[in-house]
Amino acid sequence: MNPILNTDSYKYSHFAQYPPQTAAISAYIEARSGGAYDHVLFFGLQMFLKDYLSRRVTREDVEEAADIVTAHGLPFHREGWELLVERHGGAMPVMIEALPEGMVVPTGTPLVQIRNTDPDFFWLPTFLETALLRAVWYPSTVATVSHSVRGMIKASLERTCETPDEVLPFRLHDFGARGATSAEQAGIGGAAHLVSFLGTDTVAGVVYARRFYHEKMAGFSIPAAEHSTMTSWGEERETDAYRNMLVQFGGKGKLVAVVSDSYDLYRAVKKIWGGELRAEVEASGGTLVVRPDSGDAARVPIDTIEMLGEIFGHSVNAKGYKVLNPAVRVIQGDGISPDMIRRLLTGLEDRGWSSENLAFGMGGGLLQKVNRDTLRFAMKANSRQDSEGQWHGIAKDPKTDPGKASKRYRQAVILKNGRPEAVPLKDLNGDVNLMEPVWQDGKLLKDWTFADIRARATAS
């Protein structure tokens, strides 16, 4: 996309609105307190830096933008954009600082900070707000949702499972690709989920992790049925459809997932999986993952586990919880949200079942049912530099909504009693600033790997 057009309409008049003798503007991004979570997992900026900010502005871009913006009814800063092409070869003369991706910090902590490096482009940092904020809020919000669910599942596994660390990475599977608004959103959100888990059906997520973070393979899946492949056999041949899945994909140590509610889930579990095909399931040496896909999401998966337990048997682990025969497990992919996962985990524990019996597939609840207000993301200017080189703190403080007050002065983030905390940069006093330069004048200064990011996130 033409970088000059990747903004909001009102931004085109802002170059003429700053005070005279302005040499630089600094702005920062944070997830303000008061959102759905009290913490945020910072992720995704590097994708934007590599994919968007690395694209240089050309003379053709200037001409296209001039035509569109003036026809749109707004002033166009042709002189500024032409100077950017001539003086900087089309590279944005800005410096961006950020926390290391994968850090989990309290809301209200600055994540990113930007300022211009050429005084003739004091108007540029806030012009980039639309693109830069979008590049941060979405992947960070998805990553935060996934990370929060990881913590919830981990706590339940630690109470009910003998090998929680072994089981945890595949408990939440990304089913969100078809609900995303674009392939790009699926890639960005899919990669964000994979910071905390290894299971996904969103291929774009593993592609983005490879393309932008040097991860050869960030996530994994297994052969699985959908309704079309089951109903194409007809209801009278439902058993044959299921048997075919075992023949094609079963075997020692292998997993195969089969959606089993095309007609009657309870009949399928009791009469087909637990009757006609029971011996074949047990003899395969692998694991059949039964997928209920309709009905009351808080009840049907647990009913399915209990039916399988009655038929295939179960053991009781050292923590006193029931574990299904290794030949069978359950995954619920319909109606899943963080709240539903919490309800299902509680239901399992209340009925004496280990959480390891059930995996979750989350689609819209993971990649779609979030917005900028989920974590109250905002980008605000915090300092203005005058022509003498002096920085002056600036901020908003609306009396009608104190929760929207912004931070004055250029920011730093330090560890205080082991907890990240924002302080004005002028008050750093020798403490280590966790925000590091990641981009300057068209050059990437930090190139995080997915392994780096996962290590930081999963340690929190």
Order of alpha helices (4+ residues) and beta strands (2+ residues): beta-beta-alpha-alpha-alpha-beta-beta-beta-alpha-alpha-alpha-beta-alpha-beta-alpha-alpha-alpha-beta-alpha-beta-alpha-beta-beta-beta-alpha-beta-alpha-beta-beta-beta-beta-beta-beta-alpha
